[in-house]
Amino acid sequence: MADDIAKAAPFDVRYLYLSGGIADGAGPCAKCDTGCTAAGTSCANSGPGCAWWGCWQYDKDPPGAYARNFVQKAKADGQIPMLTYYMLLQASGVAEGAAEVTKANDATFMARYYADWRFVVQQVGSDVAFLHLEPDFWGYAQQVNDDPAKIPAAVASANATDCGSLPNTIAGMGQCLIAMSKKYAPNAKVSLHGSGWATKFDVLLNKDPTFDVAGHADKLGKFLAAAGPNADFVVIDAADRDAAWYESQGQNRWWDATNATLPNFTQAFAWAKALGESAKKPVFWWQLPVGNMSLPNQNEKWKDNRVDYFLTHMNEVAAAHGVGAAFGSGMGGQTNPSTDGGNLVNKVKAYASGGGQAACP
């Protein structure tokens, strides 16, 4: 979200993706202008640009300024900064899915991974923030085994500094990342990610009225509770692209706003409610598509109905254990808050003026 949009409406939360890769070597670079590479590419501004988030700024600034400045900017604007850490896939270089889960058992790679996460949370420090760990990854892990304690991962073997007493399993990995968050960013709230397809069926696109939505949510909730018992909330998402974009690719992924046919919003909220109760955590809707029904269905201007429905039915969101919602595009070419004709800003203003409640950390 651009700075001007973030200031145009009373947004409570602003999120930032950290993804792309980690620095070469055993840990974060000491400086960006010399001697720092990621995937063999220099992180100096004179180069083509490197994949490590720690140098996504003027290269004379200390590493980490990109995230650190974001946290401080959100704080100054009266917003809660939310950092989404989507790193394991791209940093590992393996294929998406089961290969990521296997890579989490590589102690050499995971030592670098934990060092990078430590550096992230050190940028947050004592500030209030939301920390969102690895969208998709936990879903792929559950597809390997419903019990994260039975999936091997390098934890104590890769990070004795912070997690020496934790088991070398995916459950231990989740617990380790959360423990690091609470150690280095004690005022932050931290979350794993709950994917609607983690149980090998995309519940949010279900069209069968006899389908056991609550049962699938319960399986996911139990997995997340085992992998992150000390998490503060669960982040969930609806889709990574606008519904009309998917329609242009021959896929019908619309949620019926009248709730007469499936898939629809009532089903999605029933799933979220059951998930929250199973995991024993509140849920936070993230990266909701920004499209609206007045757009022409072209690049960055695709129709979707999630903004309009959520911001006029927040009572339903809250009743399903929702504590908030963040809107944004998940891929290039999708509608974003700068291309939606002002709809998101206007809807947020209307929601707030009607008595909408601000998020709280």
Secondary structure in CASP SS format (residue, H / E / C, confidence):
PFRMAT SS
TARGET T0000
AUTHOR 0000-0000-0000
METHOD secondary structure of the structure
MODEL  1
M C 1.00
A C 1.00
D H 1.00
D H 1.00
I H 1.00
A H 1.00
K H 1.00
A H 1.00
A C 1.00
P C 1.00
F C 1.00
D C 1.00
V E 1.00
R E 1.00
Y E 1.00
L E 1.00
Y E 1.00
L E 1.00
S E 1.00
G C 1.00
G C 1.00
I C 1.00
A C 1.00
D C 1.00
G C 1.00
A C 1.00
G C 1.00
P C 1.00
C C 1.00
A C 1.00
K C 1.00
C C 1.00
D C 1.00
T C 1.00
G C 1.00
C C 1.00
T E 1.00
A E 1.00
A C 1.00
G C 1.00
T E 1.00
S E 1.00
C C 1.00
A C 1.00
N C 1.00
S C 1.00
G C 1.00
P C 1.00
G C 1.00
C C 1.00
A C 1.00
W C 1.00
W H 1.00
G H 1.00
C H 1.00
W C 1.00
Q C 1.00
Y C 1.00
D C 1.00
K C 1.00
D C 1.00
P C 1.00
P C 1.00
G C 1.00
A H 1.00
Y H 1.00
A H 1.00
R H 1.00
N H 1.00
F H 1.00
V H 1.00
Q H 1.00
K H 1.00
A H 1.00
K H 1.00
A H 1.00
D C 1.00
G C 1.00
Q C 1.00
I E 1.00
P E 1.00
M E 1.00
L E 1.00
T E 1.00
Y E 1.00
Y E 1.00
M C 1.00
L H 1.00
L H 1.00
Q H 1.00
A H 1.00
S H 1.00
G C 1.00
V C 1.00
A C 1.00
E C 1.00
G C 1.00
A H 1.00
A H 1.00
E H 1.00
V H 1.00
T H 1.00
K H 1.00
A C 1.00
N C 1.00
D C 1.00
A H 1.00
T H 1.00
F H 1.00
M H 1.00
A H 1.00
R H 1.00
Y H 1.00
Y H 1.00
A H 1.00
D H 1.00
W H 1.00
R H 1.00
F H 1.00
V H 1.00
V H 1.00
Q H 1.00
Q H 1.00
V H 1.00
G C 1.00
S C 1.00
D C 1.00
V C 1.00
A E 1.00
F E 1.00
L E 1.00
H E 1.00
L E 1.00
E C 1.00
P C 1.00
D C 1.00
F H 1.00
W H 1.00
G H 1.00
Y H 1.00
A H 1.00
Q H 1.00
Q H 1.00
V H 1.00
N C 1.00
D C 1.00
D C 1.00
P H 1.00
A H 1.00
K H 1.00
I C 1.00
P E 1.00
A C 1.00
A C 1.00
V C 1.00
A C 1.00
S C 1.00
A C 1.00
N C 1.00
A H 1.00
T H 1.00
D H 1.00
C H 1.00
G C 1.00
S C 1.00
L C 1.00
P C 1.00
N C 1.00
T E 1.00
I H 1.00
A H 1.00
G H 1.00
M H 1.00
G H 1.00
Q H 1.00
C H 1.00
L H 1.00
I H 1.00
A H 1.00
M H 1.00
S H 1.00
K H 1.00
K H 1.00
Y H 1.00
A C 1.00
P C 1.00
N C 1.00
A E 1.00
K E 1.00
V E 1.00
S E 1.00
L E 1.00
H E 1.00
G E 1.00
S C 1.00
G C 1.00
W C 1.00
A C 1.00
T C 1.00
K C 1.00
F C 1.00
D C 1.00
V H 1.00
L H 1.00
L H 1.00
N C 1.00
K C 1.00
D C 1.00
P C 1.00
T C 1.00
F C 1.00
D C 1.00
V H 1.00
A H 1.00
G H 1.00
H H 1.00
A H 1.00
D H 1.00
K H 1.00
L H 1.00
G H 1.00
K H 1.00
F H 1.00
L H 1.00
A H 1.00
A H 1.00
A H 1.00
G C 1.00
P C 1.00
N C 1.00
A C 1.00
D C 1.00
F E 1.00
V E 1.00
V E 1.00
I E 1.00
D E 1.00
A C 1.00
A C 1.00
D C 1.00
R C 1.00
D C 1.00
A H 1.00
A H 1.00
W H 1.00
Y H 1.00
E H 1.00
S H 1.00
Q C 1.00
G C 1.00
Q C 1.00
N C 1.00
R C 1.00
W C 1.00
W C 1.00
D E 1.00
A C 1.00
T C 1.00
N C 1.00
A C 1.00
T C 1.00
L C 1.00
P C 1.00
N E 1.00
F H 1.00
T H 1.00
Q H 1.00
A H 1.00
F H 1.00
A H 1.00
W H 1.00
A H 1.00
K H 1.00
A H 1.00
L H 1.00
G H 1.00
E H 1.00
S H 1.00
A H 1.00
K C 1.00
K C 1.00
P C 1.00
V E 1.00
F E 1.00
W E 1.00
W E 1.00
Q E 1.00
L E 1.00
P C 1.00
V C 1.00
G C 1.00
N C 1.00
M C 1.00
S C 1.00
L C 1.00
P C 1.00
N C 1.00
Q E 1.00
N C 1.00
E C 1.00
K E 1.00
W C 1.00
K C 1.00
D C 1.00
N C 1.00
R H 1.00
V H 1.00
D H 1.00
Y H 1.00
F H 1.00
L C 1.00
T C 1.00
H C 1.00
M H 1.00
N H 1.00
E H 1.00
V H 1.00
A H 1.00
A H 1.00
A C 1.00
H C 1.00
G E 1.00
V E 1.00
G E 1.00
A E 1.00
A E 1.00
F E 1.00
G C 1.00
S C 1.00
G C 1.00
M C 1.00
G C 1.00
G C 1.00
Q C 1.00
T C 1.00
N C 1.00
P C 1.00
S C 1.00
T C 1.00
D C 1.00
G C 1.00
G C 1.00
N H 1.00
L H 1.00
V H 1.00
N H 1.00
K H 1.00
V H 1.00
K H 1.00
A H 1.00
Y H 1.00
A H 1.00
S H 1.00
G C 1.00
G C 1.00
G C 1.00
Q C 1.00
A C 1.00
A C 1.00
C C 1.00
P C 1.00
END
